[in-house]
């Protein structure tokens, strides 16, 4: 209809039109009738075009380029912004980081290439400055090495939740749960606990087209708190203002009952209900983010070094051909040590109970390739050596 209107207007403006130039003086009756017919037809076409346009304004505006469709936003990537939470255990807490915290940040920079790293914290600027100047080696490394992209975001730590805001939030982990979601919902990105280490680029997941990406975790037969198969809230990624994030933020306070698995179960239910919605939620299997669990039969084999020969350094080939890469991966697996775990399908390693094994998480043991955690993080630590961040022989 609008195209017809444009055609009529073009006719009125053409060189052969009587309206291009008209001398002063009365026009002939024939010319007046012609003019009246054209004017009437133009008014009718214009009126019909206006009525048609405004009967479906949004669709017509998009059709004629006045408004652009927002459908492309469904395929926007999850932003490569990394989030951590670091809050006080008590009023006397001092800001301190072990080597493992520096390791995860270096891995994030290597594989995620974040535009920004947010550390959401209740430590004030004075305490952060003191840590940057007087902290131990690894604390200063965390605070200072990537200071150009690290943002220390001051947050309020909640102490109560529940429908009537009368349920105490006793565990520091639960307090962190509330903070992480409220922080990441606004700007999106990748959330990681401090015991999570990226092992490979996340680009395929960030560009998969989903608004939220999470992975399940399991505690094995010994887990009795009802969290086997729930989504791991220690590592996930989301677009800004995703439906998943908005619902969790809206409901997490009212749904909290103090139980250890409360937040996990609630989050998992929300995610599963959103799976049928197009491009909203992608739930990966456990190996993607949490190939191990938190009981001794999993944590001991992950962290404790093994006697005997170390695992051989895998061969690396200069190829992007998937068949060649597959054959190389098979050859490397055939050469592996008998005790060696397979992390080939793991994007990020949530190393549960890492805090109990800090004596085994240092550059020297990792570079020796005698532990499974060392196998998983060897490339990151070698990269840190190459950049001069560490020597590679540090024992703490």
C-alpha positions in Angstrom: 0.0 0.0 0.0 2.8 2.4 0.8 4.5 1.5 -2.4 1.4 2.6 -4.3 1.4 5.8 -2.5 5.0 6.4 -3.4 4.1 5.7 -7.1 1.3 8.3 -7.0 3.6 10.9 -5.5 6.3 10.2 -8.1 3.7 10.8 -10.8 2.7 14.1 -9.3 6.3 15.2 -9.3 7.3 14.0 -12.8 8.4 16.3 -15.6 5.2 15.6 -17.6 2.9 16.5 -14.8 0.7 19.6 -15.0 1.8 20.4 -11.5 5.4 20.7 -12.4 4.8 24.2 -13.8 1.5 26.0 -14.3 1.2 29.5 -15.6 -0.9 32.1 -13.9 -4.4 32.3 -15.1 -7.6 30.1 -15.0 -7.2 26.5 -15.9 -9.4 24.8 -18.4 -12.4 22.7 -17.2 -10.9 19.5 -18.5 -7.6 20.2 -16.7 -9.6 21.0 -13.5 -11.5 17.7 -13.7 -8.3 15.8 -14.2 -6.7 17.5 -11.3 -9.7 16.7 -9.1 -9.6 13.0 -10.0 -5.9 12.7 -9.2 -6.3 14.6 -6.0 -9.2 12.5 -4.9 -7.4 9.2 -5.8 -4.3 10.3 -3.9 -6.3 11.1 -0.8 -8.0 7.7 -0.9 -4.7 5.9 -1.3 -3.1 7.9 1.4 -6.0 7.3 3.8 -6.0 3.6 3.2 -2.2 3.4 3.7 -2.5 5.2 7.0 -5.3 2.9 8.2 -3.3 -0.2 7.2 -0.1 1.1 8.8 -1.7 1.9 12.1 -3.7 -1.3 12.3 -0.5 -3.2 12.8 2.0 -0.5 13.7 4.9 -2.5 15.0 4.9 -5.1 12.1 4.5 -2.3 9.5 7.3 -0.3 11.1 9.6 -3.2 11.0 8.6 -4.1 7.4 9.5 -0.6 6.2 12.7 -0.3 8.2 11.4 2.3 10.7 11.9 -0.1 13.6 14.5 -2.8 13.7 13.5 -6.3 14.9 14.9 -7.3 18.3 15.0 -11.0 17.3 18.8 -10.8 16.8 19.3 -10.1 20.5 18.4 -13.8 21.1 21.6 -14.7 19.4 23.9 -12.2 21.2 26.8 -13.7 23.0 27.0 -14.0 26.8 29.5 -11.2 27.7 33.0 -12.3 28.7 32.8 -10.6 32.1 34.0 -12.7 35.0 32.5 -12.5 38.5 33.8 -13.7 41.9 32.5 -13.1 45.4 34.9 -12.4 48.3 33.1 -11.6 51.6 34.2 -11.6 55.2 33.7 -14.6 57.4 33.5 -12.3 60.4 34.2 -8.7 61.4 37.9 -9.4 61.9 38.5 -11.0 58.5 41.6 -9.9 56.6 41.7 -9.9 52.8 43.9 -12.8 51.8 44.3 -15.0 48.8 46.2 -18.3 48.3 48.0 -19.4 45.1 44.9 -21.2 43.9 43.0 -17.8 43.6 45.8 -16.4 41.5 45.7 -19.5 39.4 42.0 -19.2 38.6 42.3 -15.6 37.7 45.2 -16.3 35.3 43.2 -19.1 33.8 40.2 -16.8 33.3 42.4 -14.2 31.6 44.0 -16.9 29.4 40.9 -18.7 28.2 38.0 -16.2 28.7 39.9 -13.0 27.9 37.5 -11.0 30.0 36.9 -7.3 29.4 36.3 -7.0 33.1 36.7 -9.0 36.3 34.3 -8.1 39.1 35.1 -9.1 42.7 31.9 -8.5 44.7 33.0 -7.8 48.3 32.3 -6.2 51.6 36.0 -5.4 52.2 36.3 -1.6 52.0 38.8 0.3 49.8 41.2 0.8 52.7 41.3 -2.9 53.4 41.9 -3.7 49.7 44.7 -1.1 49.5 46.3 -2.6 52.6 46.2 -6.0 51.0 47.7 -4.7 47.7 50.7 -3.3 49.6 51.2 -5.5 52.7 49.6 -8.8 51.8 51.6 -11.9 51.1 52.8 -12.8 47.6 49.7 -14.4 46.3 47.4 -11.8 47.8 49.3 -9.0 46.2 49.4 -11.0 42.9 45.6 -11.3 42.9 45.0 -7.6 43.8 47.6 -6.0 41.6 48.4 -8.2 38.5 45.3 -7.4 36.6 44.2 -4.2 38.3 43.4 -2.6 35.0 40.4 -4.9 34.5 39.5 -5.8 38.1 36.6 -3.9 39.6 36.0 -4.2 43.4 32.3 -3.9 43.7 31.1 -3.1 47.3 28.0 -5.1 48.2 25.6 -5.5 51.1 25.8 -9.0 52.6 22.3 -10.3 53.5 21.8 -11.9 56.9 18.2 -12.9 56.7 15.9 -14.3 53.9 12.7 -16.3 53.7 9.1 -15.2 53.0 9.1 -12.9 56.0 12.8 -12.1 56.0 13.1 -13.9 59.3 15.2 -16.9 58.2 18.8 -16.4 59.3 21.4 -17.0 56.5 24.1 -18.6 58.6 26.5 -20.2 56.0 28.8 -17.8 54.2 28.2 -19.9 51.1 24.5 -19.1 51.2 25.2 -15.4 51.6 27.4 -15.6 48.6 24.6 -17.3 46.7 22.4 -14.2 47.1 25.1 -11.8 46.2 26.3 -13.6 43.0 22.9 -13.6 41.4 22.0 -10.1 42.2 25.3 -8.9 40.8 25.4 -10.9 37.6 21.8 -10.5 36.7 22.4 -6.8 35.8 25.4 -7.1 33.5 25.7 -10.8 32.7 28.9 -12.8 32.4 30.5 -15.9 33.9 30.3 -16.5 37.6 33.0 -18.7 39.3 33.7 -19.7 42.8 37.3 -19.4 43.8 37.8 -23.1 43.5 36.8 -23.1 39.8 39.6 -23.2 37.1 38.8 -22.7 33.4 40.6 -25.3 31.3 39.8 -24.2 27.8 38.2 -21.4 25.9 34.5 -20.8 26.6 33.7 -19.2 23.3 31.5 -22.1 22.0 29.3 -21.8 25.1 29.2 -18.0 25.2 28.2 -18.0 21.5 25.7 -20.9 21.7 22.7 -18.6 21.7 21.4 -19.5 25.1 20.6 -16.8 27.7 21.8 -19.1 30.6 24.3 -22.0 30.6 24.7 -24.2 33.6 25.9 -27.7 34.4 24.8 -30.5 36.8 26.9 -31.9 39.6 26.7 -35.1 41.6 28.0 -36.1 45.0 27.8 -39.8 44.4 26.2 -42.5 46.5 27.3 -40.7 49.7 25.3 -37.6 49.0 22.0 -37.6 51.0 21.0 -33.9 51.0 19.1 -34.1 47.8 21.5 -32.2 45.6 22.6 -35.0 43.2 21.8 -33.9 39.7 21.1 -30.3 40.7 22.7 -27.4 38.7 26.1 -26.3 40.0 25.7 -22.8 41.3 29.5 -22.4 41.7 30.0 -21.8 38.0 27.5 -20.7 35.4 27.0 -18.0 32.8 24.2 -15.7 31.8 23.2 -12.8 29.6 22.2 -9.5 31.2 18.7 -9.6 32.6 18.1 -13.2 31.4 14.8 -14.7 32.3 16.6 -17.2 34.5 18.5 -14.5 36.4 15.5 -12.4 36.9 13.4 -15.2 38.3 16.2 -16.4 40.6 16.7 -12.9 42.0 12.9 -12.5 42.4 12.4 -15.8 44.2 15.6 -16.8 46.0 14.8 -14.8 49.2 11.3 -16.1 49.6 12.3 -19.7 48.8 15.2 -19.9 51.2 14.6 -22.2 54.1 18.1 -22.6 55.5 18.7 -26.1 54.2 22.1 -26.7 52.6 20.6 -27.6 49.2 17.8 -25.1 49.2 19.2 -22.7 46.7 20.5 -25.5 44.4 17.1 -27.2 44.3 15.2 -23.9 43.6 17.6 -22.8 40.9 17.5 -26.2 39.2 13.7 -26.3 39.1 13.6 -22.8 37.6 16.1 -23.8 34.9 14.3 -27.0 34.0 11.0 -25.2 33.6 12.7 -22.7 31.2 14.3 -25.4 29.0 11.2 -25.5 26.7 11.5 -21.7 26.1 13.5 -21.1 23.0 17.2 -20.2 23.6 16.6 -19.5 27.4 18.5 -22.3 29.2 21.2 -24.9 28.3 21.9 -27.5 31.0 25.2 -29.4 30.4 26.2 -32.7 32.0 28.4 -33.0 35.0 31.7 -33.3 33.1 31.4 -29.8 31.6 32.0 -28.0 34.9 32.2 -30.6 37.7 33.7 -33.9 36.7 34.6 -34.6 40.3 32.6 -34.3 43.6 33.2 -33.3 47.2 33.7 -36.6 49.0 37.1 -38.1 49.7 36.8 -40.9 47.1 36.9 -38.1 44.5 38.9 -35.3 46.2 41.9 -37.4 47.2 42.5 -38.7 43.7 42.1 -35.2 42.3 44.7 -33.4 44.6 47.1 -35.9 46.2 50.2 -36.5 44.1 50.9 -40.1 42.9 54.1 -42.0 43.3 56.1 -43.2 40.3 56.5 -41.7 36.9 54.7 -38.5 36.1 52.1 -38.3 33.4 53.8 -37.5 30.1 53.3 -34.0 28.6 50.7 -34.4 25.8 51.7 -33.8 22.2 50.3 -30.6 20.7 49.8 -30.4 16.9 49.5 -27.2 14.8 46.2 -28.1 13.2 42.5 -27.0 13.2 41.3 -30.1 11.4 38.9 -31.9 13.7 39.9 -35.4 12.5 43.6 -34.7 13.1 42.8 -33.2 16.5 40.8 -36.3 17.4 43.6 -38.7 16.4 46.1 -36.7 18.5 43.8 -36.7 21.5 43.4 -40.5 21.2 47.2 -40.9 21.0 47.7 -38.7 24.1 45.1 -40.7 26.0 46.9 -44.0 25.2 50.1 -42.5 26.7 48.4 -41.3 29.9 49.3 -42.6 33.4 47.0 -45.3 34.9 45.8 -42.9 37.6 45.1 -40.0 35.2 41.6 -38.6 34.9 40.2 -37.5 31.6 39.4 -33.8 31.4 39.0 -33.6 27.6 35.3 -32.7 27.8 35.6 -30.3 30.8 35.4 -26.6 30.2 35.9 -25.5 33.8 37.0 -27.6 36.7 35.0 -27.0 39.9 37.7 -28.4 42.3 35.5 -29.1 45.3 37.2 -29.1 48.7 40.3 -27.3 47.3 40.7 -25.5 50.5 41.5 -28.8 52.3 44.3 -29.6 49.9 46.2 -26.3 49.6 49.5 -28.0 50.4 49.2 -29.8 47.1 48.1 -26.8 45.0 51.4 -25.1 44.2 53.5 -24.5 41.1 56.0 -27.2 41.8 53.6 -30.0 42.2 51.5 -28.9 39.3 54.5 -28.7 37.0 55.6 -32.2 38.2 52.4 -33.6 36.6 52.0 -36.1 39.4 48.4 -35.2 40.4 45.2 -35.0 38.5 44.7 -31.4 39.5 48.2 -30.8 38.2 47.3 -32.5 34.9 44.2 -30.3 34.5 46.0 -27.0 35.3 49.4 -27.7 33.8 48.9 -25.6 30.7 47.8 -22.6 32.8 50.7 -22.8 35.2 53.2 -23.2 32.3 51.7 -20.1 30.7 52.2 -18.3 34.0 55.8 -19.3 34.0 56.3 -18.2 30.4 54.9 -14.8 31.3 57.1 -14.4 34.3 54.3 -14.4 36.9 55.9 -17.4 38.7 59.1 -19.4 38.5 57.4 -22.8 38.5 59.3 -24.2 41.5 57.3 -22.5 44.3 56.2 -24.9 47.0 53.5 -22.9 48.6 
